[in-house]
Amino acid sequence: MLPLFGALSVFVGAVVVHAIICRLPLSLNVVFRFVIVGGVLGLVWMWWLYGNFGLAPQFWAGVLVYGLCCELYVFLFTLAMSSISANLLVSLSRRAMTAAEIEQLYDSRSMDGCRA
């Protein structure tokens, strides 16, 4: 049970540190910031697991649960980043926009250009 709860605890720590680092004025991509934070904490987690369990199944369970949580977080985070609704809500929270500005922002030609 310790590898499961430990992996979840380390993952929550990675998300919290990622949230803090995202507020810093760095030139790194948001996803790459999580890869760095998650990778460093993942290596520390693996080191701790190896020191306590060796290469026993508990080691692999802890590593795989942590990896699964990180992969799911990155998938959901990038899915939300590419969501039109989420981007529109963020744009509207920053400033008031008219219907014409919203239509211009989400014009089909510019959307195709952004995705290509």
C-alpha positions as CSV (number, residue, x, y, z in Angstrom):
1,M,0.0,0.0,0.0
2,L,2.9,2.4,0.7
3,P,4.0,2.5,-3.0
4,L,0.5,3.4,-4.1
5,F,-0.1,6.2,-1.5
6,G,3.5,7.3,-1.8
7,A,3.2,7.6,-5.6
8,L,0.0,9.6,-5.3
9,S,1.6,11.9,-2.7
10,V,4.6,12.5,-4.8
11,F,2.3,13.2,-7.8
12,V,0.3,15.7,-5.8
13,G,3.6,17.4,-4.8
14,A,4.6,17.5,-8.5
15,V,1.3,19.2,-9.4
16,V,1.7,21.7,-6.6
17,V,5.3,22.6,-7.6
18,H,4.2,22.8,-11.3
19,A,1.5,25.3,-10.3
20,I,4.1,27.4,-8.5
21,I,6.6,27.2,-11.3
22,C,3.9,28.1,-13.9
23,R,3.5,31.5,-12.2
24,L,7.2,32.3,-12.6
25,P,8.3,34.3,-15.6
26,L,10.2,31.6,-17.4
27,S,10.5,31.1,-21.1
28,L,9.8,27.4,-20.9
29,N,6.7,25.7,-22.3
30,V,4.1,24.9,-19.6
31,V,4.2,21.2,-20.4
32,F,8.0,21.1,-20.4
33,R,7.9,22.7,-17.0
34,F,5.9,19.8,-15.7
35,V,8.2,17.3,-17.4
36,I,11.1,18.8,-15.6
37,V,9.4,18.9,-12.2
38,G,7.8,15.5,-12.6
39,G,11.0,14.0,-13.8
40,V,13.1,15.3,-10.9
41,L,10.5,14.2,-8.3
42,G,10.1,10.9,-10.2
43,L,13.8,10.2,-10.0
44,V,13.8,11.0,-6.3
45,W,10.8,8.7,-5.8
46,M,12.5,5.9,-7.7
47,W,15.7,6.3,-5.6
48,W,13.6,6.1,-2.4
49,L,11.7,3.0,-3.6
50,Y,14.9,1.3,-4.7
51,G,16.5,2.0,-1.3
52,N,13.6,0.5,0.6
53,F,12.3,-2.3,-1.7
54,G,15.1,-3.0,-4.2
55,L,13.6,-4.3,-7.5
56,A,10.7,-6.0,-5.7
57,P,7.2,-5.6,-7.1
58,Q,6.6,-2.7,-4.7
59,F,9.3,-0.8,-6.6
60,W,7.6,-1.4,-10.0
61,A,4.1,-0.7,-8.6
62,G,5.2,2.7,-7.2
63,V,7.0,3.7,-10.4
64,L,4.2,2.6,-12.7
65,V,1.5,4.4,-10.6
66,Y,3.5,7.6,-10.5
67,G,4.2,7.4,-14.3
68,L,0.5,6.7,-15.0
69,C,-0.6,9.7,-12.9
70,C,1.9,12.0,-14.6
71,E,0.9,10.8,-18.1
72,L,-2.8,11.3,-17.3
73,Y,-2.1,14.8,-16.0
74,V,-0.1,15.8,-19.1
75,F,-2.9,14.4,-21.3
76,L,-5.6,16.2,-19.5
77,F,-3.6,19.4,-19.2
78,T,-2.8,19.6,-22.9
79,L,-6.4,18.6,-23.7
80,A,-7.6,21.6,-21.7
81,M,-5.0,23.9,-23.2
82,S,-6.3,23.1,-26.7
83,S,-10.0,23.5,-25.8
84,I,-11.7,26.4,-27.5
85,S,-14.1,26.8,-24.5
86,A,-11.3,26.9,-22.0
87,N,-9.4,29.4,-24.1
88,L,-12.5,31.6,-24.5
89,L,-13.1,31.6,-20.8
90,V,-9.5,32.6,-20.1
91,S,-9.7,35.4,-22.7
92,L,-13.0,36.7,-21.3
93,S,-11.6,36.7,-17.8
94,R,-8.7,38.9,-18.9
95,R,-10.8,41.5,-20.7
96,A,-14.3,42.1,-22.0
97,M,-14.7,41.1,-25.7
98,T,-17.3,41.9,-28.2
99,A,-19.0,39.3,-30.4
100,A,-17.0,40.5,-33.4
101,E,-13.7,40.1,-31.5
102,I,-14.6,36.6,-30.4
103,E,-15.5,35.7,-34.0
104,Q,-12.2,37.1,-35.2
105,L,-10.3,35.3,-32.6
106,Y,-11.9,32.0,-33.6
107,D,-12.0,32.5,-37.3
108,S,-11.7,29.1,-39.1
109,R,-8.7,30.3,-41.2
110,S,-6.7,31.4,-38.1
111,M,-7.7,28.3,-36.2
112,D,-6.4,26.1,-39.1
113,G,-3.2,28.2,-39.1
114,C,-2.6,27.7,-35.4
115,R,-3.1,23.9,-35.6
116,A,-0.8,23.5,-38.6
